[in-house]
Amino acid sequence: MKVKRIELEGRAGRVAIERETGSYAIRIDSIVRDPKGEKAWMTWKVNARATGELFKIAQIIQRRCDGGRGTNSDIDDYYRELQRFAD
């Protein structure tokens, strides 16, 4: 089984993560319901082998989805979902 796309939603926003078959890029789209001074929509396209970069993105999407900075275990939940798409 291969996961090609997943959507996650929190109280403040949502994120879609996808990787096309045969592609080395992971596309991540994040939208915030009430941006309050930040970008409502953000998109990343990262190499599937860039695991260090994925953790930094997990921190950002956790904040954007949950509405505030979370604990390491909160961030780890998002990071694990991103890892599904990594090589």
Buried (B, 14 or more C-beta within 10 A) or exposed (E): EEEEEBEBEBEBBBBBBBBEEEEEBBBBBBBBBEEEEEEEEBEBEBEBEBBEBBBEBBBBBBBBBBBEEBEEEBBBBBBEBBBEBBE
